[in-house]
Amino acid sequence: MPFAHLGLSEPIVNGVERAGYTEPTPIQRQAIPPILEGKDVIATAQTGTGKTAAFVLPVLERLARPSDTKPRGPRGLVLAPTRELALQVEESVRTYGRFLKLRSVVLYGGVAIGPQVQALRAHPDIVIATPGRLLDHLGRGNVRFCDLEVLVLDEADRMLDMGFLPDIRRILSELPARRQNLLFSATMARGVEALARSLMQSPVRVSIGVEAAPAEGVSQALYPVAGHLKTALLAKLLEITPHKSVLVFTRTKRGAERVARALVKRGFPAIALHGDKTQSQRERALQGFRDRKHRILVA
């Protein structure tokens, strides 16, 4: 099934195809049609299944249509739990919407607020934000959502795990009651279900795969090993793995630094990524990983 059969317009289909995609994934096939119909949607699927495009494409389709009245503020809002995810969503908006005359802005903490204020004054059509920084802008009067048409909660389970529920509820109190609500999550935990019930009217539910299962094509292995031998085992695994890019996760920020330094000493192109680094350092680390300058990202 090509993307055009989902009800997407030619400029958006062109943007998707320019990005190298020809057929929608299962989550996209199931979620895009009801979103285009204006229905509230709850979607659960694992990372790597195409969730971001599943809401970005129909939201772009909606915002590309002319509004009945001149909007006084953004018409679309996406809330994401982390700066990196917010940037990823904004990149998708730009990529898929390259043939549309829509403006977007991404708001997150850890950077100067001035450039974001300037971007908001340019009347963006869609705002992608982390909850804390968006509340900051709302408190300063930098943005108002009186004409908001669609709200997306991306990675809702992670936002609740990170303690953002009070912030989300404060943001919701600033939004118009009449709007389309889209909730995307890897799992449907009790807190996510309760949040969805408070938000939505007769939502369409879309679920792909087994909750908490790895995406298709992922294999898993467990190596029981003494603590003092973990780094040596990791180095050996990295020597024999054919993959060009490797993610290594540690329990603590200090552990990420320690592991990254140990790998660099062994000749591996590794770099650490964690919350104690500045935003510019985090972005440089991610960009270096994307560009294959650093084969290993320790986070």
VEXVO-51454 format. One record per residue (C-alpha): residue in one letter; x negated, y negated, z negated. Coordinates in Angstrom, 2 decimals. Each point is the difference from the previous one (the first is absolute). Last residue first. Layout:
N
rest: A; px: X; py: Y; pz: Z
...
# end
This chain:
299
rest: A; px: -24.47; py: -6.83; pz: -27.43
rest: V; px: -3.10; py: 1.42; pz: 1.71
rest: L; px: 0.05; py: -0.70; pz: 3.76
rest: I; px: -2.34; py: 2.19; pz: 2.02
rest: R; px: -1.07; py: -0.51; pz: 3.64
rest: H; px: -0.94; py: -3.62; pz: -0.57
rest: K; px: -0.72; py: -1.88; pz: 3.21
rest: R; px: 2.80; py: 2.13; pz: 1.46
rest: D; px: 1.87; py: -3.16; pz: 1.11
rest: R; px: 2.99; py: 0.95; pz: -2.16
rest: F; px: -2.27; py: 0.66; pz: -3.00
rest: G; px: -1.81; py: -3.28; pz: 0.50
rest: Q; px: 3.37; py: -1.75; pz: 0.22
rest: L; px: 1.10; py: 1.58; pz: -3.25
rest: A; px: -3.20; py: -1.00; pz: -1.80
rest: R; px: 0.11; py: -3.52; pz: 1.43
rest: E; px: 3.62; py: -0.37; pz: -1.13
rest: R; px: -0.84; py: 1.16; pz: -3.52
rest: Q; px: -2.98; py: -2.34; pz: -0.21
rest: S; px: 2.15; py: -2.92; pz: 1.20
rest: Q; px: 2.65; py: 0.87; pz: -2.60
rest: T; px: -2.57; py: 0.01; pz: -2.76
rest: K; px: -1.06; py: 3.32; pz: -1.51
rest: D; px: 1.29; py: 1.10; pz: -3.40
rest: G; px: 3.04; py: 1.65; pz: 1.59
rest: H; px: -1.85; py: 2.73; pz: 1.84
rest: L; px: -1.79; py: 0.88; pz: 3.25
rest: A; px: -3.47; py: 1.60; pz: 0.08
rest: I; px: -2.20; py: 0.44; pz: 3.06
rest: A; px: -1.68; py: 3.03; pz: 1.59
rest: P; px: -2.39; py: 0.47; pz: 2.93
rest: F; px: -1.59; py: 3.23; pz: -1.37
rest: G; px: -3.78; py: 0.11; pz: -0.51
rest: R; px: -0.15; py: 1.76; pz: -3.37
rest: K; px: -0.51; py: -3.32; pz: -1.77
rest: V; px: 3.13; py: -1.27; pz: 1.77
rest: L; px: 1.93; py: 2.98; pz: -1.39
rest: A; px: -1.12; py: -0.72; pz: -3.55
rest: R; px: 0.89; py: -3.68; pz: 0.33
rest: A; px: 3.49; py: 0.87; pz: 1.28
rest: V; px: 0.53; py: 2.51; pz: -2.82
rest: R; px: -1.00; py: -2.49; pz: -2.70
rest: E; px: 2.07; py: -2.84; pz: 1.45
rest: A; px: 3.09; py: 2.20; pz: 0.30
rest: G; px: -0.55; py: 1.34; pz: -3.51
rest: R; px: -0.06; py: -3.53; pz: -1.41
rest: K; px: 3.33; py: -0.66; pz: 1.71
rest: T; px: 1.46; py: 3.11; pz: -1.60
rest: R; px: 1.58; py: 3.34; pz: 0.95
rest: T; px: -1.86; py: 0.38; pz: 3.28
rest: F; px: 1.27; py: 0.35; pz: 3.58
rest: V; px: -2.23; py: 0.85; pz: 2.96
rest: L; px: 1.24; py: -0.88; pz: 3.49
rest: V; px: -1.99; py: 1.36; pz: 2.95
rest: S; px: -0.34; py: -1.25; pz: 3.58
rest: K; px: -1.94; py: 1.73; pz: 2.79
rest: H; px: 1.13; py: 3.48; pz: -0.97
rest: P; px: -2.33; py: 2.92; pz: 0.76
rest: T; px: -0.40; py: 1.03; pz: -3.65
rest: I; px: -3.23; py: 1.84; pz: -0.79
rest: E; px: -2.06; py: -2.81; pz: -1.51
rest: L; px: 3.04; py: -1.55; pz: -1.69
rest: L; px: 0.69; py: 3.27; pz: -1.78
rest: K; px: -3.60; py: 0.11; pz: -1.25
rest: A; px: 0.20; py: -3.59; pz: -1.24
rest: L; px: 3.26; py: 0.77; pz: -1.82
rest: L; px: -1.59; py: 3.06; pz: -1.62
rest: A; px: -2.92; py: -2.11; pz: -1.22
rest: T; px: 2.39; py: -2.64; pz: -1.33
rest: K; px: 2.07; py: 2.59; pz: -1.85
rest: L; px: -2.93; py: 1.83; pz: -1.63
rest: H; px: -0.02; py: -1.88; pz: -3.33
rest: G; px: 3.73; py: 0.56; pz: -0.39
rest: A; px: -0.14; py: 3.79; pz: 0.41
rest: V; px: 1.82; py: 1.26; pz: 3.09
rest: P; px: 3.37; py: 1.46; pz: 0.97
rest: Y; px: 0.34; py: -0.68; pz: 3.75
rest: L; px: 3.58; py: -0.38; pz: 1.27
rest: A; px: 0.88; py: -0.02; pz: 3.71
rest: Q; px: 2.76; py: -1.66; pz: 2.00
rest: S; px: 0.98; py: -0.06; pz: 3.66
rest: V; px: 1.86; py: -2.91; pz: 1.58
rest: G; px: 1.50; py: 0.60; pz: 3.45
rest: E; px: 3.53; py: -0.92; pz: -1.00
rest: A; px: 0.05; py: -2.57; pz: -2.77
rest: P; px: -0.67; py: 1.29; pz: -3.48
rest: A; px: 2.92; py: 0.98; pz: -2.23
rest: A; px: 1.20; py: -2.30; pz: -2.78
rest: E; px: 3.56; py: 0.10; pz: 1.37
rest: V; px: 0.48; py: 2.60; pz: 2.72
rest: G; px: 0.34; py: -1.23; pz: 3.55
rest: I; px: 1.95; py: -2.97; pz: 1.33
rest: S; px: 2.87; py: -1.56; pz: -1.93
rest: V; px: 2.47; py: -2.57; pz: 1.30
rest: R; px: 2.89; py: -1.20; pz: -2.13
rest: V; px: 2.53; py: -2.47; pz: 1.39
rest: P; px: 1.03; py: -2.42; pz: -2.70
rest: S; px: 3.60; py: -0.47; pz: -1.20
rest: Q; px: -0.65; py: -3.48; pz: -1.46
rest: M; px: -3.47; py: -0.57; pz: -1.32
rest: L; px: -2.02; py: -1.82; pz: -2.61
rest: S; px: 0.98; py: 1.33; pz: -3.42
rest: R; px: 0.24; py: 3.56; pz: 1.32
rest: A; px: -3.42; py: -0.31; pz: 1.65
rest: L; px: -1.59; py: -1.17; pz: -3.25
rest: A; px: 1.48; py: 2.98; pz: -1.86
rest: E; px: -1.27; py: 2.42; pz: 2.66
rest: V; px: -3.48; py: -1.56; pz: -0.13
rest: G; px: -0.06; py: 0.34; pz: -3.79
rest: R; px: 1.03; py: 3.66; pz: 0.15
rest: A; px: -2.67; py: 0.87; pz: 2.57
rest: M; px: 0.82; py: 0.16; pz: 3.70
rest: T; px: -3.47; py: 0.60; pz: 1.39
rest: A; px: -2.14; py: -1.45; pz: 2.79
rest: S; px: 2.14; py: -3.12; pz: 0.09
rest: F; px: 1.75; py: -2.34; pz: 2.41
rest: L; px: 2.93; py: -2.15; pz: -1.08
rest: L; px: 1.89; py: -2.12; pz: 2.53
rest: N; px: 2.61; py: -2.56; pz: -1.05
rest: Q; px: 2.11; py: -2.06; pz: 2.41
rest: R; px: 1.18; py: -3.30; pz: -1.39
rest: R; px: 2.99; py: -1.65; pz: -1.62
rest: A; px: -0.90; py: -0.70; pz: -3.62
rest: P; px: -2.43; py: -2.78; pz: 0.92
rest: L; px: -3.45; py: 0.36; pz: -1.59
rest: E; px: -1.39; py: -1.75; pz: -3.10
rest: S; px: 1.38; py: 2.59; pz: -2.45
rest: L; px: -1.72; py: 2.69; pz: 2.07
rest: I; px: -3.37; py: -1.63; pz: -0.74
rest: R; px: 0.61; py: 0.20; pz: -3.75
rest: R; px: 1.03; py: 3.66; pz: 0.36
rest: I; px: -3.15; py: 0.76; pz: 1.97
rest: D; px: -2.18; py: -1.68; pz: -2.63
rest: P; px: 1.62; py: 2.06; pz: -2.78
rest: L; px: -0.49; py: 3.21; pz: 2.08
rest: F; px: -3.67; py: -0.70; pz: 0.82
rest: G; px: -1.49; py: 2.36; pz: -2.58
rest: M; px: -2.56; py: 1.72; pz: 2.26
rest: D; px: 2.02; py: 3.24; pz: 0.04
rest: L; px: 3.04; py: -2.04; pz: 1.10
rest: M; px: -1.90; py: -1.51; pz: 2.92
rest: R; px: -1.43; py: 3.42; pz: 0.88
rest: D; px: 3.46; py: 1.54; pz: 0.18
rest: A; px: 1.25; py: -2.84; pz: 2.21
rest: E; px: -2.70; py: 0.58; pz: 2.63
rest: D; px: 1.59; py: -2.75; pz: 2.13
rest: L; px: 3.02; py: -1.90; pz: -1.29
rest: V; px: 1.50; py: -1.67; pz: 3.06
rest: L; px: 2.47; py: -2.90; pz: -0.13
rest: V; px: 2.07; py: -1.14; pz: 3.01
rest: E; px: 2.05; py: -3.09; pz: 0.83
rest: L; px: -1.55; py: -2.76; pz: -2.11
rest: D; px: 1.59; py: -3.39; pz: 0.64
rest: C; px: -0.29; py: -1.42; pz: -3.55
rest: F; px: -3.43; py: 1.57; pz: -0.42
rest: R; px: -1.93; py: -2.96; pz: -1.36
rest: V; px: -3.75; py: -0.56; pz: 0.19
rest: N; px: -2.56; py: -2.37; pz: -1.51
rest: G; px: 2.18; py: -0.90; pz: -2.99
rest: R; px: -2.86; py: 0.48; pz: -2.44
rest: G; px: 1.82; py: 2.80; pz: -1.83
rest: L; px: 0.83; py: 1.69; pz: 3.31
rest: H; px: -3.66; py: -0.16; pz: 1.04
rest: D; px: -1.14; py: 1.58; pz: -3.26
rest: L; px: 2.75; py: 2.61; pz: 0.21
rest: L; px: -1.33; py: 0.90; pz: 3.46
rest: R; px: -3.50; py: 0.37; pz: -1.44
rest: G; px: 1.18; py: 2.49; pz: -2.61
rest: P; px: 2.27; py: 2.04; pz: 2.26
rest: T; px: -2.46; py: 0.69; pz: 2.83
rest: A; px: 1.09; py: -1.62; pz: 3.22
rest: I; px: 1.00; py: 0.34; pz: 3.64
rest: V; px: 2.05; py: -2.98; pz: 1.18
rest: I; px: 1.92; py: -0.03; pz: 3.29
rest: D; px: 1.28; py: -2.81; pz: 2.19
rest: P; px: -2.73; py: -2.41; pz: -1.06
rest: H; px: 0.87; py: -3.70; pz: -0.37
rest: A; px: -3.42; py: -1.67; pz: 0.51
rest: R; px: 0.24; py: -1.28; pz: -3.57
rest: L; px: -0.50; py: 3.58; pz: -1.19
rest: A; px: -3.36; py: 0.14; pz: 1.79
rest: Q; px: -1.11; py: -3.20; pz: -1.71
rest: V; px: 0.96; py: 1.43; pz: -3.40
rest: Q; px: -1.95; py: 3.16; pz: 0.82
rest: P; px: -3.07; py: -2.05; pz: 0.91
rest: G; px: 0.21; py: -1.76; pz: -3.40
rest: I; px: 0.46; py: 3.09; pz: -2.22
rest: A; px: -3.69; py: 0.91; pz: -0.16
rest: V; px: -0.59; py: 3.74; pz: -0.12
rest: G; px: 0.40; py: 2.71; pz: -2.64
rest: G; px: 3.75; py: 0.23; pz: 0.44
rest: Y; px: 2.05; py: 0.94; pz: 3.02
rest: L; px: 2.21; py: -1.69; pz: 2.62
rest: V; px: 0.15; py: 1.07; pz: 3.66
rest: V; px: 1.56; py: -2.29; pz: 2.59
rest: S; px: 1.95; py: 0.78; pz: 3.16
rest: R; px: 1.12; py: -2.01; pz: 2.99
rest: L; px: 2.19; py: 1.38; pz: 2.75
rest: K; px: -0.15; py: -0.87; pz: 3.69
rest: L; px: -0.05; py: 3.61; pz: 1.13
rest: F; px: -2.46; py: 1.75; pz: 2.33
rest: R; px: -2.53; py: 0.72; pz: -2.78
rest: G; px: 2.74; py: 1.33; pz: -2.26
rest: Y; px: -1.33; py: 3.55; pz: -0.28
rest: T; px: -3.54; py: -1.14; pz: -0.80
rest: R; px: 0.85; py: -3.07; pz: -2.07
rest: V; px: 2.55; py: 1.83; pz: -2.14
rest: S; px: -2.37; py: 2.96; pz: -0.32
rest: E; px: -2.78; py: -2.31; pz: -1.22
rest: E; px: 2.42; py: -1.47; pz: -2.53
rest: V; px: 0.79; py: 3.49; pz: -1.29
rest: Q; px: -3.71; py: 0.79; pz: -0.38
rest: L; px: -0.65; py: -3.29; pz: -1.76
rest: A; px: 2.79; py: 0.72; pz: -2.48
rest: L; px: -1.42; py: 3.49; pz: -0.52
rest: E; px: -3.44; py: -1.39; pz: -0.79
rest: R; px: 1.36; py: -2.65; pz: -2.34
rest: T; px: 1.89; py: 2.59; pz: -1.99
rest: P; px: 3.58; py: 0.90; pz: -1.00
rest: A; px: 1.86; py: -1.12; pz: 3.14
rest: L; px: 3.07; py: -2.24; pz: 0.31
rest: V; px: 1.25; py: -0.72; pz: 3.53
rest: L; px: 2.21; py: -3.05; pz: 0.58
rest: G; px: 1.88; py: -0.95; pz: 3.19
rest: R; px: 2.04; py: -3.08; pz: 0.95
rest: P; px: -2.51; py: -2.54; pz: -1.31
rest: G; px: 1.35; py: -3.45; pz: -0.85
rest: R; px: 2.44; py: -2.70; pz: 1.10
rest: P; px: 1.31; py: 2.06; pz: 2.90
rest: K; px: 1.58; py: -1.91; pz: 2.90
rest: T; px: 3.47; py: 1.46; pz: 0.32
rest: D; px: 1.35; py: 2.99; pz: 1.92
rest: S; px: -3.49; py: 1.55; pz: -0.02
rest: P; px: -1.63; py: 1.02; pz: 3.27
rest: R; px: -0.93; py: 3.68; pz: 0.26
rest: A; px: -3.71; py: 0.62; pz: -0.49
rest: L; px: 0.61; py: 0.32; pz: -3.75
rest: R; px: 2.08; py: 3.14; pz: 0.48
rest: E; px: -2.42; py: 1.70; pz: 2.37
rest: L; px: -2.95; py: -0.92; pz: -2.23
rest: V; px: 1.82; py: 1.63; pz: -2.93
rest: P; px: 0.69; py: 3.04; pz: 2.19
rest: L; px: -3.72; py: 0.40; pz: 0.84
rest: V; px: -1.42; py: -0.79; pz: -3.47
rest: F; px: 2.21; py: 2.52; pz: -1.80
rest: A; px: -0.99; py: 3.28; pz: 1.66
rest: A; px: -3.30; py: -1.57; pz: 1.05
rest: T; px: -1.12; py: 0.07; pz: -3.64
rest: K; px: 1.30; py: 3.50; pz: -0.62
rest: G; px: -2.04; py: 1.62; pz: 2.77
rest: T; px: -0.54; py: 3.44; pz: -1.57
rest: G; px: -3.49; py: -0.64; pz: -1.34
rest: T; px: 1.06; py: -0.56; pz: -3.59
rest: Q; px: 2.84; py: 2.29; pz: -1.01
rest: A; px: 3.66; py: -0.59; pz: 0.67
rest: T; px: 3.01; py: -1.36; pz: -1.83
rest: A; px: 2.43; py: -2.44; pz: 1.60
rest: I; px: 2.88; py: -1.84; pz: -1.67
rest: V; px: 1.93; py: -2.06; pz: 2.54
rest: D; px: 2.54; py: -2.84; pz: -0.22
rest: K; px: 1.88; py: -0.27; pz: 3.27
rest: G; px: -0.41; py: -2.74; pz: 2.61
rest: E; px: 0.52; py: 2.22; pz: 3.03
rest: L; px: -3.68; py: -0.48; pz: 0.88
rest: I; px: -0.86; py: 1.49; pz: -3.40
rest: P; px: 2.26; py: 2.97; pz: 0.79
rest: P; px: -1.87; py: 0.60; pz: 3.31
rest: I; px: -3.56; py: -0.52; pz: -1.38
rest: A; px: 0.07; py: 2.47; pz: -2.89
rest: Q; px: 0.46; py: 3.40; pz: 1.66
rest: R; px: -2.22; py: -0.37; pz: 3.05
rest: Q; px: -2.60; py: -1.96; pz: -1.98
rest: I; px: -0.20; py: 2.61; pz: -2.74
rest: P; px: -0.35; py: 2.74; pz: 2.65
rest: T; px: -2.83; py: -1.81; pz: 1.82
rest: P; px: 0.75; py: -2.20; pz: 3.00
rest: E; px: -1.51; py: 0.77; pz: 3.42
rest: T; px: -2.39; py: -2.06; pz: 2.12
rest: Y; px: -2.41; py: -1.65; pz: -2.42
rest: G; px: -3.24; py: -1.65; pz: 1.14
rest: A; px: 0.30; py: -3.49; pz: -1.50
rest: R; px: 0.96; py: -1.30; pz: 3.45
rest: E; px: 2.82; py: 2.55; pz: -0.10
rest: V; px: 1.33; py: -1.45; pz: -3.24
rest: G; px: -0.22; py: -3.58; pz: 1.28
rest: N; px: 1.69; py: 0.96; pz: 3.27
rest: V; px: 2.81; py: 1.69; pz: -1.93
rest: I; px: 0.36; py: -3.22; pz: -2.00
rest: P; px: 0.18; py: -2.20; pz: 3.11
rest: E; px: 2.40; py: 2.46; pz: 1.70
rest: S; px: 2.64; py: 0.11; pz: -2.72
rest: L; px: 0.36; py: 2.84; pz: -2.50
rest: G; px: 3.14; py: 2.12; pz: 0.10
rest: L; px: -1.57; py: 3.31; pz: -0.99
rest: H; px: -0.12; py: 1.11; pz: 3.64
rest: A; px: -2.62; py: -2.69; pz: 0.72
rest: F; px: -2.39; py: 1.70; pz: -2.44
rest: P; px: -0.30; py: 3.04; pz: 2.26
rest: M; px: 1.57; py: 3.35; pz: -1.01
# end
